[in-house]
Amino acid sequence: MHAVALPEGRRKSVGFAYALWMFFGLLGLHRLYLGHVLSAAGMAAITLVSLPLVWSGLGLLGLVAAGSWALADALLIPGMTKSSNEAAMAAAAAAPAAEALA
C-alpha cells in the first residue's frame, strides 16, 4: 500500500481552527471547519436562541453552556484537527483503490 499525503490545501490547520474558535467560538465555526457539522449546528443554535432570551435568565444559561463548550473545545481542537486530517488521508487512500476495482 502506498503512503498518501494530503495536499497543503486540503489539510486542516490547527492555527486556523484556533482563529475561528477565538472569533466565532460560540457559533461553532471551528467545529464546522473541522467537519463536525451536527455539533457545530447545535452550538450555533444554542447561541442564537439564547441571545434574544438573555433578559429572561434562560438565555444566560444557554450562553454559559455554549461558552463552557467553547472553552472545552480549546483543549480538543488539536485532536479534532488530527482526526479530521487522518479521515481525509484515509479517504484519499481509498479513492485510488476503489478506482482500480472499477
DAGINOR-V169048 format. One record per residue. N is the residue number from 0. RES is the residue in three letters. PSI is psi in whole degrees, -180 to 180 (none if undefined). OMEGA is omega in whole degrees, 0 to 359 (NA if undefined). D_CENTER is the distance of its C-alpha to the mean C-alpha in Angstrom with 2 decimals. Layout:
n=N res=RES psi=PSI omega=OMEGA d_center=D_CENTER
n=N res=RES psi=PSI omega=OMEGA d_center=D_CENTER
This chain:
n=0 res=MET psi=141 omega=182 d_center=29.78
n=1 res=HIS psi=145 omega=175 d_center=28.53
n=2 res=ALA psi=138 omega=181 d_center=25.75
n=3 res=VAL psi=128 omega=175 d_center=23.03
n=4 res=ALA psi=135 omega=179 d_center=21.29
n=5 res=LEU psi=142 omega=173 d_center=18.56
n=6 res=PRO psi=153 omega=183 d_center=19.70
n=7 res=GLU psi=-35 omega=183 d_center=18.34
n=8 res=GLY psi=-21 omega=182 d_center=16.93
n=9 res=ARG psi=-14 omega=179 d_center=14.70
n=10 res=ARG psi=139 omega=177 d_center=13.37
n=11 res=LYS psi=140 omega=183 d_center=10.04
n=12 res=SER psi=131 omega=176 d_center=11.19
n=13 res=VAL psi=-41 omega=180 d_center=10.60
n=14 res=GLY psi=-43 omega=179 d_center=12.72
n=15 res=PHE psi=-38 omega=177 d_center=11.01
n=16 res=ALA psi=-41 omega=177 d_center=7.63
n=17 res=TYR psi=-35 omega=177 d_center=10.23
n=18 res=ALA psi=-44 omega=176 d_center=12.03
n=19 res=LEU psi=-40 omega=179 d_center=9.47
n=20 res=TRP psi=-41 omega=183 d_center=9.16
n=21 res=MET psi=-43 omega=186 d_center=12.94
n=22 res=PHE psi=-29 omega=184 d_center=13.82
n=23 res=PHE psi=29 omega=185 d_center=11.48
n=24 res=GLY psi=-41 omega=181 d_center=10.04
n=25 res=LEU psi=-20 omega=178 d_center=11.98
n=26 res=LEU psi=-8 omega=176 d_center=10.73
n=27 res=GLY psi=21 omega=181 d_center=7.00
n=28 res=LEU psi=-28 omega=177 d_center=6.60
n=29 res=HIS psi=-37 omega=178 d_center=4.45
n=30 res=ARG psi=-39 omega=178 d_center=1.74
n=31 res=LEU psi=-44 omega=178 d_center=4.22
n=32 res=TYR psi=-37 omega=183 d_center=4.88
n=33 res=LEU psi=4 omega=174 d_center=3.53
n=34 res=GLY psi=7 omega=179 d_center=5.17
n=35 res=HIS psi=74 omega=190 d_center=4.64
n=36 res=VAL psi=-46 omega=183 d_center=7.03
n=37 res=LEU psi=-43 omega=179 d_center=9.45
n=38 res=SER psi=-31 omega=175 d_center=7.96
n=39 res=ALA psi=-42 omega=178 d_center=6.62
n=40 res=ALA psi=-40 omega=178 d_center=10.22
n=41 res=GLY psi=-41 omega=180 d_center=11.71
n=42 res=MET psi=-44 omega=179 d_center=10.63
n=43 res=ALA psi=-40 omega=180 d_center=11.93
n=44 res=ALA psi=-44 omega=179 d_center=14.92
n=45 res=ILE psi=-45 omega=181 d_center=15.87
n=46 res=THR psi=-48 omega=184 d_center=15.91
n=47 res=LEU psi=-31 omega=176 d_center=17.76
n=48 res=VAL psi=-33 omega=183 d_center=20.19
n=49 res=SER psi=-32 omega=184 d_center=20.87
n=50 res=LEU psi=-49 omega=180 d_center=21.81
n=51 res=PRO psi=-14 omega=182 d_center=25.02
n=52 res=LEU psi=10 omega=183 d_center=25.93
n=53 res=VAL psi=-38 omega=182 d_center=25.97
n=54 res=TRP psi=-25 omega=184 d_center=29.76
n=55 res=SER psi=-11 omega=184 d_center=30.11
n=56 res=GLY psi=-32 omega=178 d_center=28.32
n=57 res=LEU psi=-36 omega=177 d_center=26.04
n=58 res=GLY psi=-37 omega=177 d_center=23.65
n=59 res=LEU psi=-39 omega=178 d_center=23.77
n=60 res=LEU psi=-43 omega=178 d_center=22.82
n=61 res=GLY psi=-41 omega=179 d_center=19.72
n=62 res=LEU psi=-36 omega=176 d_center=18.76
n=63 res=VAL psi=-41 omega=178 d_center=19.50
n=64 res=ALA psi=-48 omega=180 d_center=17.27
n=65 res=ALA psi=-38 omega=178 d_center=14.24
n=66 res=GLY psi=-40 omega=177 d_center=15.28
n=67 res=SER psi=-41 omega=177 d_center=15.64
n=68 res=TRP psi=-44 omega=179 d_center=12.21
n=69 res=ALA psi=-40 omega=178 d_center=10.89
n=70 res=LEU psi=-39 omega=177 d_center=13.50
n=71 res=ALA psi=-36 omega=179 d_center=12.59
n=72 res=ASP psi=-27 omega=178 d_center=9.03
n=73 res=ALA psi=-33 omega=178 d_center=11.18
n=74 res=LEU psi=-24 omega=186 d_center=12.59
n=75 res=LEU psi=-16 omega=185 d_center=9.73
n=76 res=ILE psi=-45 omega=180 d_center=7.74
n=77 res=PRO psi=-42 omega=179 d_center=10.54
n=78 res=GLY psi=-39 omega=178 d_center=10.56
n=79 res=MET psi=-38 omega=178 d_center=7.03
n=80 res=THR psi=-44 omega=180 d_center=7.96
n=81 res=LYS psi=-46 omega=181 d_center=11.30
n=82 res=SER psi=-34 omega=177 d_center=10.65
n=83 res=SER psi=-44 omega=178 d_center=8.77
n=84 res=ASN psi=-39 omega=178 d_center=11.83
n=85 res=GLU psi=-40 omega=178 d_center=14.19
n=86 res=ALA psi=-39 omega=178 d_center=13.36
n=87 res=ALA psi=-39 omega=177 d_center=13.95
n=88 res=MET psi=-39 omega=178 d_center=17.10
n=89 res=ALA psi=-40 omega=178 d_center=18.30
n=90 res=ALA psi=-39 omega=179 d_center=18.05
n=91 res=ALA psi=-35 omega=179 d_center=19.87
n=92 res=ALA psi=-32 omega=182 d_center=22.45
n=93 res=ALA psi=-27 omega=183 d_center=23.06
n=94 res=ALA psi=-48 omega=178 d_center=23.69
n=95 res=PRO psi=-33 omega=179 d_center=26.94
n=96 res=ALA psi=-39 omega=178 d_center=28.13
n=97 res=ALA psi=-38 omega=178 d_center=27.79
n=98 res=GLU psi=-36 omega=181 d_center=29.67
n=99 res=ALA psi=-32 omega=180 d_center=32.39
n=100 res=LEU psi=-24 omega=184 d_center=33.00
n=101 res=ALA psi=none omega=NA d_center=33.36
